Amino acid sequence: MRIPFVLTYVKRYRYNRRIQWIRTFQTISAIPEAHVTFSDGRVLTLSSGKLARMADGCAIGKMGDTSVMVTAVGKMKSSGSSFVPLLVDYRQKFAAAGRIPTNFLKRELGTSDKEVLTSRLIDRSIRPLFDDGYSCETQIMCNLLAVDGVFDPDVLSINAASAALSLSDIPWNGPVGAVRLGMVANEIVINPTRKDLNQSILNLVVVATSQNLVVMLEGFAENILQQELLKAIKIGVKECQSVVQCIEKLQKEYGRTKRILDEKNCLQIPSEIVESIRSFSEVHLKEIFSNYELDKSQRDNKVTLLRTLVIEKLRESYPNADSNILTEAFTKVVRSVFRTLILDDKIRCDGRGYQDLRNISCEVDLYKPLHGSALFQRGQTQVFCTVAFDSIDSVLKSDPVSVITGGLKEKNFFLHYEFPPYATNETGRTGIIGRRELGHGALAEKALRPVVPKEFSHTIRLTSEVLESNGSSSMASVCGGSMALMDAGVPISAPVAGVAVGLVTKYQGADTKHLEKYSLLTDILGIEDYLGDMDFKLAGTKKGITALQADVKVPGLPLKVIMEAILQGSDAKNEILSIMNETISKHRSENKTNWPILEKLDVPIHKRAKFLGYGGRNIKRLLCETGVQVTQVDDSTWNLFSPNQAALDEAKELIEEFLTEERQPNLEFGGIYTATIVEIRDAGVMVTLYPTMQPVLLHNSQLDHRKIMHPSALGLDVGQKLTIKYYGRDPVSGSMRISRKVLMGAQASVPKDFSSSSNTISSG
């Protein structure tokens, strides 16, 4: 009966603390607010204390007329997980842009790709600064309040999230600052506008904490030179310090006292348990990690078996110990032994040196029916990439808010990344694209987009399916995707390759500014990523860099380490490109026989109805029987998109059948002809000039000089013959223009009667 009482007490305690914090802000005459002025004069405003005051922390970031509200809420009780249970949700509101959702319900539904990618960006910026033992569920929610279409709210959200966590009582070792950098006319632009980004060859987000420590990098570029990228990162880290200092000032004046986590809310591993596990397993772990013959599965199985044996043996000495604590203690020992072998003994678990690549093999044109295909194998990472072409009307379109906030309106090139569970010898659900898959695919797409021609005749869909995974499958997707595009005949400007660089460090406490030791590892394995301190991905051509992403797992890294990682990654990237060029070095000069074909077709306006068919029946028939898609360019021009030449030839035969007319007479402009009435209508009479002709309307206004309301006033009837004058076709509608009333006076010539067999008929 005490449990409900304890829960009630905890809730009441938290409620009282929030009320006290709200009353503190109510006593302040002005809203807490701070301004950050960047070197280019643009101003970032951070404020708190007015909205969402029941949350543990709330901050509003504003730049220009774009505003974002970020809230931070953390539970008081531990979740018992071995990792930081952090959830970041970024939502774009149509109302913030003055728009109404276009779906049937007219409201925001599932998350878009832009929202997921921005959530990941914020998560990777703040996660490294939580304590290792912190295991309380924490949620960061970002609401777009207003968007002006000038400044992108994603970087604004990172700064507001940093301020919200700093002002809250949630234990967090921030703050961090974030800036976006562009390069226009060889000049670095701080926090560029959407217009600036359209002209920029660089789009880089830099997140740093105090003492110029880098926390996160993400960006893509138009083949930017290495020295220019290094310069941009240095400037970005310097600009971040202004944001950090501003948030620190706010925290000092208005921040809440941080919670003190007790043993129940923080995963504490007794040192005696760690030492016991070390004594039992250290020698065996060194043997496993020094056996270069083991592959990923064999190494994991041996470590798992050793863990089971050690924990069972440890149960004899610690029968009441929690299973989670024993498992975490073993993981801690594994991490320590693995890192010591790398730092002190300079040994990687597969026998490679720090800068060595795994064995690489490449293949292209694996399956003939595909437009393009490639298989890229690097160690135990295997990726199969395919290229599919479609008509330009199949471009991927973004939602209006994503376009306003800096996204592309339409993409004629996009990459889809798939990571099935069998790639790591596991079982699981398929069909649902997770945040990780979406992020990896977006990074690979950004790496390849700069080399794909912007004005290409087809829409390109590149798929990357990971068949085996042991580290850096996203960079393998870049390599395989580049070869698949060349195999498909896409005229890319240069081949692209990618590589992941890892890091293992040694430092005292949380002082990552002064590293005692560190080692950068080229082309990391999955275990080196899991037990290491950084996953730095870099992609580019021989000339420059097209994309990079740095995920740091420690509370910031010195600029020196980041610069060395870029240099080491560039060398590895060039080496991979040399290996890829042995298989394929440029796009195919001749198209494959199954390459899709795009042709233009001119259809006279007066034949448009026959071409389309009733209700577009002919167009649908073309698509169903031949696979040819028909799209309109203008009134008389149409595009035919065919999957291959055979389908196009078949479609042309059908189109010829649609448009073929029986032999028709040549009508002369101003000529006088005999017409036969086939139908009486209120607006006039339907007449034909020859037997196979489609009836045309002779309007009441053209029947007689007198104004008549109905043809019956003139005694006209079906089958009666009339003499009319031909004035050609209407330039807009293509319909015939004929008149009877102009001939009501004297006739200048004898009318021609095509209904008579004596008249000569020529093909029209």
Buried (B, 14 or more C-beta within 10 A) or exposed (E): EEEEEEEEEEEEEBEEBBEEBEEEBEEEEEEBBBEBEBEEEBEBBBBBBEBBBEBBBBBBBBBBEBBBBBBBBBBBEBBEEBEBBBEBBBBBBBEBBEBEBEEEEEEBEEBBBBBBBBBBBBBBBBBBBBBEBBBBBBBBBBBBBBBBBBBBBBBBBBBBBBBBBBBBBBBBBBBBBBBBBBBBEEEBBBBBBBEBBEEBBBBBBBBBBBEBBBBBBBBBBBBBBBEBBBBBBBBBBBBBBBBBBBBBEBBEEBBBEBBEBEEEBBBEBEEEBBEBBBEBBBEBBBEBBEBEEBEBEEBBEBBEEBBEEBBEEBEEEBEEBEEBBBEBBBBBBBBBBBBBBBBEEEBBBBEBEBBBBBEBEBBBBBEEEBBBBBBBBBBBBBBBBBBBBBBBEBBEEBBBBBBBBBBBEEBBBBBBBBBBEBBBEEEEEEEEBEBEBBBBBBBBBBBBBBBBEEEBBBBBBBBBBBBBBBBBBBBBBBBBBBBBBBBBBBBBBBBBBBBBBBBBBBBEEEEBBEBEEBBBBBBBBBBBBBBBBBBBBBBBBBEBBBBBBBBBBBBBBBBEBBBBBBBBBBEBBBBBBEBBBEBBEEBBEEEBEBBBBBEEBEBEBBBBEBBBBEEEEBBEBBBEEBBBBBEEEEBBEBBBBBBBBEBBEBBBEBBEEBBEEEEBBEBEEEBBBBBBBBEBEEEBBBBBBBEEBEBBBBBBEBBBEEEBEEBEEBEBEEEBEBBBBBBEBEEEEBEBBBBBBEBEEEEEEEBBBBBEEEEEBEEE
